[in-house]
Amino acid sequence: MKGKTDIKSIISVIKRLRGPSGCPWDREQTREKMGYYLVEEAHEAKEAIDGDSPEKIKEELGDLLFQLLTVIEISEERGEFTLSEVIEQARDKMVRRHPHVFGERTVNDADEVVANWVQIKKQEKKEGKEGDSIVSGIPKSIPSLHRAYLITQRASRVGFDWEDKEGVLKKLKEEVKELESAMSEGNKEKIVQEMGDLLFSVVNLGRFLEISPESALNKAVDRFISRFQYIEQRLKEKGKDPSQSTLEEMDQLWEEAKKAGI
């Protein structure tokens, strides 16, 4: 179906889908249910961006936009707020937080922009526009590695941070020893705690190295998948599968995959 390609055209589609003669499934959707789809679509958009395919990025951003507009439509149906109010609030916030662009303040570099942003958010908190803590407002629903990255990043902006990556690396080694100690004690609760501390330190090191821990782990998972699939294929050629092979045999094939650049 071809038509106008402005924002009103897609909103009209959403209204029709949720209308009396629309789609039964769409009419049943609530804001709470849509929240899960938003997260899923955001991850798919991120994956498309990582893949650097303009067509795929365009497709996934379209899906994400559709979910966002559906949530807004549901909120409007409930008489809570409208698309215009969402846009107005976003616009006002961005203008308020960029006084070096829309006001008279001057900055020399991106670091000063971040410092100003932090100060402006502090003022907003005093005025009741934000939460009480500098580390509040980061949703628990986002991947935990990225959440840890954002929290440590915020804390670092007010000086609560290691002086250099060597300090973080030393802390990381300490956490490994503490995990080993907890494992030797056999205390499950303590092991979980120390495992969390270890992962948190890894995230901190990644931040100092300017590496996204989420991205690094995803790439490691992708490498594991590719190498394990190599093992499966090589074993299949021998008329076998992993369950019929020894660990030594699979380790040898794993090393073959690594040498082959997989």
Backbone torsions as a table, in degrees:
resi	resn	phi	psi	omega
1	MET	NA	119.7	-179.6
2	LYS	-97.3	149.3	179.2
3	GLY	-174.1	-165.5	178.4
4	LYS	-63.9	144.9	-176.5
5	THR	-107.2	32.5	174.4
6	ASP	-96.7	177.9	-174.8
7	ILE	-63.9	-29.5	-178.6
8	LYS	-65.9	-30.0	-177.3
9	SER	-67.5	-39.3	-179.9
10	ILE	-76.2	-32.0	176.2
11	ILE	-64.7	-37.8	178.7
12	SER	-64.2	-34.4	177.0
13	VAL	-65.8	-44.1	179.4
14	ILE	-62.0	-43.9	179.9
15	LYS	-62.5	-39.3	-179.9
16	ARG	-69.5	-40.2	179.3
17	LEU	-62.1	-35.6	-177.3
18	ARG	-93.2	-2.2	-179.6
19	GLY	-75.9	172.6	-177.6
20	PRO	-54.5	-36.6	-179.3
21	SER	-103.5	21.2	-177.6
22	GLY	-89.1	-145.1	-175.9
23	CYS	-93.5	127.4	-180.0
24	PRO	-56.3	-39.5	-178.8
25	TRP	-66.0	-46.7	-179.1
26	ASP	-64.0	-36.4	-179.7
27	ARG	-66.5	-28.0	-178.2
28	GLU	-81.5	-13.3	-175.6
29	GLN	-70.1	138.4	177.4
30	THR	-112.7	170.0	178.9
31	ARG	-64.1	-36.6	180.0
32	GLU	-64.5	-43.5	178.1
33	LYS	-64.6	-40.7	-178.0
34	MET	-64.6	-25.4	178.9
35	GLY	-58.7	-39.1	179.2
36	TYR	-66.5	-40.4	179.9
37	TYR	-67.2	-34.6	178.1
38	LEU	-59.9	-45.9	179.7
39	VAL	-62.3	-45.2	-179.7
40	GLU	-61.3	-46.5	-178.6
41	GLU	-67.0	-34.4	178.1
42	ALA	-64.3	-40.7	177.9
43	HIS	-66.2	-39.0	179.1
44	GLU	-66.7	-36.6	176.9
45	ALA	-65.5	-41.5	178.9
46	LYS	-62.4	-41.9	179.4
47	GLU	-63.7	-39.4	178.2
48	ALA	-65.0	-40.7	178.3
49	ILE	-63.5	-42.0	178.0
50	ASP	-62.8	-33.5	179.5
51	GLY	-77.3	-12.9	175.2
52	ASP	57.0	37.1	175.5
53	SER	-105.3	108.4	-177.8
54	PRO	-52.4	-40.9	-178.6
55	GLU	-66.0	-42.6	-179.8
56	LYS	-68.9	-39.0	177.9
57	ILE	-61.7	-44.6	179.4
58	LYS	-59.7	-43.9	-179.4
59	GLU	-63.2	-48.5	-176.0
60	GLU	-70.4	-35.0	175.9
61	LEU	-65.7	-34.9	176.5
62	GLY	-63.4	-42.9	178.3
63	ASP	-63.4	-42.0	-179.9
64	LEU	-65.3	-42.8	178.4
65	LEU	-60.6	-41.2	179.9
66	PHE	-61.3	-42.7	179.6
67	GLN	-65.4	-42.3	178.9
68	LEU	-59.9	-47.2	-178.8
69	LEU	-66.5	-31.3	177.4
70	THR	-67.3	-41.4	176.9
71	VAL	-61.2	-41.5	178.9
72	ILE	-66.0	-40.3	178.6
73	GLU	-62.1	-42.8	178.0
74	ILE	-62.3	-41.5	179.4
75	SER	-65.2	-36.5	177.8
76	GLU	-68.4	-39.1	177.1
77	GLU	-60.1	-32.3	-179.4
78	ARG	-84.6	-0.2	178.0
79	GLY	72.5	26.7	-175.0
80	GLU	-95.6	-49.5	176.7
81	PHE	-162.8	165.8	-177.3
82	THR	-117.5	170.2	177.0
83	LEU	-59.5	-40.9	179.5
84	SER	-59.7	-39.0	179.6
85	GLU	-69.8	-36.5	176.8
86	VAL	-63.4	-46.0	-179.6
87	ILE	-64.1	-43.1	-179.2
88	GLU	-62.5	-43.7	-179.4
89	GLN	-65.9	-40.9	178.9
90	ALA	-65.4	-42.6	179.3
91	ARG	-61.7	-48.3	-178.2
92	ASP	-61.9	-39.8	180.0
93	LYS	-64.6	-44.4	-179.1
94	MET	-66.8	-37.5	177.1
95	VAL	-66.1	-43.0	-179.2
96	ARG	-64.0	-35.4	-176.4
97	ARG	-90.7	2.9	176.5
98	HIS	-126.2	59.8	-178.7
99	PRO	-65.9	-19.5	178.1
100	HIS	-75.9	-12.3	177.7
101	VAL	-106.8	-45.5	-175.3
102	PHE	-102.8	-2.0	179.7
103	GLY	-129.5	-153.0	-174.9
104	GLU	-105.3	-1.3	-179.5
105	ARG	-71.8	146.7	178.6
106	THR	-116.8	149.6	177.2
107	VAL	-135.1	155.7	-179.9
108	ASN	-100.8	-26.9	-178.1
109	ASP	-158.8	-179.8	-177.5
110	ALA	-64.8	-31.2	179.5
111	ASP	-62.3	-39.2	178.2
112	GLU	-67.9	-34.1	177.3
113	VAL	-61.2	-45.4	180.0
114	VAL	-63.5	-43.2	179.6
115	ALA	-60.6	-43.4	177.9
116	ASN	-63.3	-41.0	-180.0
117	TRP	-58.0	-44.5	-179.8
118	VAL	-62.2	-44.2	-179.5
119	GLN	-64.8	-39.6	179.5
120	ILE	-65.7	-40.9	178.6
121	LYS	-64.3	-36.6	177.2
122	LYS	-60.4	-43.8	179.2
123	GLN	-64.4	-39.2	178.6
124	GLU	-62.9	-37.2	178.9
125	LYS	-64.6	-39.9	178.4
126	LYS	-62.8	-33.0	-178.3
127	GLU	-88.3	2.2	177.3
128	GLY	83.3	16.3	-179.6
129	LYS	-88.6	-17.1	-178.8
130	GLU	-135.8	-179.9	178.1
131	GLY	-71.1	178.0	-175.1
132	ASP	-81.0	-28.5	-172.8
133	SER	-108.3	149.2	178.3
134	ILE	-66.1	-23.3	-179.6
135	VAL	-101.6	12.9	175.5
136	SER	-89.9	165.4	176.2
137	GLY	90.3	-2.3	176.6
138	ILE	-93.3	114.0	-173.4
139	PRO	-65.2	142.8	178.1
140	LYS	-71.8	-14.9	-176.2
141	SER	-76.3	-15.0	179.3
142	ILE	-78.7	158.5	-179.9
143	PRO	-51.5	136.5	-172.2
144	SER	-61.8	-35.4	178.5
145	LEU	-63.5	-43.2	-179.9
146	HIS	-70.4	-35.3	177.9
147	ARG	-62.8	-43.2	177.6
148	ALA	-62.6	-39.5	179.5
149	TYR	-61.0	-47.0	-178.1
150	LEU	-65.9	-39.5	-179.4
151	ILE	-66.3	-45.9	179.3
152	THR	-66.9	-32.3	178.0
153	GLN	-64.9	-43.6	179.2
154	ARG	-64.5	-43.4	-179.7
155	ALA	-62.8	-35.8	-178.7
156	SER	-66.3	-27.2	-177.8
157	ARG	-67.7	-19.6	177.9
158	VAL	-109.3	18.4	173.8
159	GLY	91.5	0.1	179.1
160	PHE	-89.5	87.9	-173.2
161	ASP	-162.7	167.1	173.3
162	TRP	-74.2	154.5	-179.5
163	GLU	-73.6	-34.5	-178.9
164	ASP	-155.4	173.2	-177.5
165	LYS	-67.5	-24.4	178.4
166	GLU	-63.6	-38.2	177.5
167	GLY	-64.5	-39.5	178.3
168	VAL	-67.1	-41.5	-179.5
169	LEU	-63.6	-39.7	177.2
170	LYS	-62.3	-43.0	178.6
171	LYS	-63.2	-38.5	179.3
172	LEU	-60.9	-43.4	179.2
173	LYS	-65.4	-36.7	177.3
174	GLU	-63.2	-41.2	-178.8
175	GLU	-66.2	-34.1	177.1
176	VAL	-62.8	-44.4	179.8
177	LYS	-64.1	-39.6	179.5
178	GLU	-67.2	-34.2	176.5
179	LEU	-68.0	-42.0	177.9
180	GLU	-59.8	-41.2	179.1
181	SER	-63.8	-43.5	179.4
182	ALA	-64.5	-37.7	178.7
183	MET	-65.5	-38.9	179.9
184	SER	-67.4	-29.6	177.6
185	GLU	-76.7	-25.0	179.8
186	GLY	76.3	17.1	180.0
187	ASN	-86.4	105.5	-173.8
188	LYS	-59.9	-44.2	-179.3
189	GLU	-61.9	-41.3	179.1
190	LYS	-68.1	-37.2	178.5
191	ILE	-62.5	-44.9	178.6
192	VAL	-59.7	-43.8	-179.8
193	GLN	-62.7	-46.6	-178.4
194	GLU	-69.4	-33.9	175.2
195	MET	-62.4	-41.8	177.5
196	GLY	-63.3	-42.5	178.8
197	ASP	-63.3	-38.3	179.2
198	LEU	-63.9	-46.4	179.5
199	LEU	-63.7	-38.4	179.1
200	PHE	-62.2	-40.4	178.8
201	SER	-67.5	-36.2	176.9
202	VAL	-62.9	-41.7	177.7
203	VAL	-61.0	-43.8	179.7
204	ASN	-60.6	-42.0	178.8
205	LEU	-63.9	-42.1	177.8
206	GLY	-59.5	-39.1	179.2
207	ARG	-64.1	-42.1	178.7
208	PHE	-65.0	-32.3	179.8
209	LEU	-87.3	1.8	-178.3
210	GLU	58.7	43.9	178.6
211	ILE	-121.7	128.1	176.3
212	SER	-72.0	118.1	-179.8
213	PRO	-62.6	-34.2	178.7
214	GLU	-63.5	-45.7	179.8
215	SER	-66.6	-42.2	-179.3
216	ALA	-62.5	-43.1	-179.9
217	LEU	-67.5	-40.8	178.4
218	ASN	-60.5	-40.1	178.5
219	LYS	-66.4	-37.3	177.5
220	ALA	-65.2	-40.8	177.9
221	VAL	-63.2	-42.4	178.7
222	ASP	-61.6	-40.2	177.9
223	ARG	-64.7	-41.5	179.0
224	PHE	-60.6	-45.7	-179.8
225	ILE	-59.8	-46.6	-178.2
226	SER	-62.7	-43.0	-178.6
227	ARG	-70.8	-36.9	178.9
228	PHE	-69.6	-36.5	176.5
229	GLN	-65.7	-32.0	174.7
230	TYR	-63.1	-43.9	178.6
231	ILE	-60.3	-46.4	-180.0
232	GLU	-59.9	-42.4	-178.4
233	GLN	-66.4	-44.2	-179.1
234	ARG	-65.4	-38.1	178.1
235	LEU	-69.3	-36.2	178.7
236	LYS	-61.7	-36.5	178.1
237	GLU	-63.3	-23.4	178.6
238	LYS	-96.2	5.2	-179.3
239	GLY	75.8	28.0	-177.8
240	LYS	-129.7	172.9	171.1
241	ASP	-135.7	169.9	-175.5
242	PRO	-53.8	-36.7	-178.4
243	SER	-66.6	-17.5	-179.6
244	GLN	-102.7	9.2	-176.0
245	SER	-117.7	159.8	177.6
246	THR	-87.2	159.2	177.2
247	LEU	-61.3	-38.5	179.6
248	GLU	-60.9	-42.9	179.4
249	GLU	-64.0	-42.6	-179.7
250	MET	-69.5	-36.5	176.5
251	ASP	-61.4	-39.6	179.1
252	GLN	-63.3	-42.8	178.2
253	LEU	-67.7	-34.1	176.8
254	TRP	-61.0	-43.7	179.4
255	GLU	-66.3	-34.2	175.5
256	GLU	-61.1	-44.0	-180.0
257	ALA	-62.1	-42.9	179.7
258	LYS	-62.4	-44.3	-179.8
259	LYS	-65.5	-29.0	179.5
260	ALA	-80.2	-0.4	178.6
261	GLY	81.7	17.7	-179.1
262	ILE	-85.5	NA	NA
